[in-house]
Amino acid sequence: MKDLNNIYPRSVVSNNNYFDYSGNIQFKAIGGGYTFYACDSCRRKRIRCDGIRPICNICKNSDRKCIYKETISSPTGEETINIDKSLYNINIKLELLYPNPNMPGNI
């Protein structure tokens, strides 16, 4: 998984205060003030989460439990190519072992 700490810092305006989210805060900006990782409470209530960990400002101000689900990243392009190559090699070996799969035989 990519290191989310090395993303360009951004500033967000909230209640006329400027917060600079750079440094050790882990989130990914998508643009327009959105965060890639929203906590479960904000996600469930469909409100904009600022993505601050361990507790986002929304949960902090409303005394909610702030939990972030860890997501499993999808494979990269290179990993997908390697999986495709492995699958292709397995299919070739199966075709060598069983040249005509429609032919009735002993099972």
Secondary structure, DSSP 8 states (H G I E B T S, - for coil): ---GGGS--EEEEETTEEEEE-SS----EEETTEES---HHHHHHT------SSS-HHHHHHT-------------HHHHHHHHHHHHHHHHHHHHH-S-TTS----
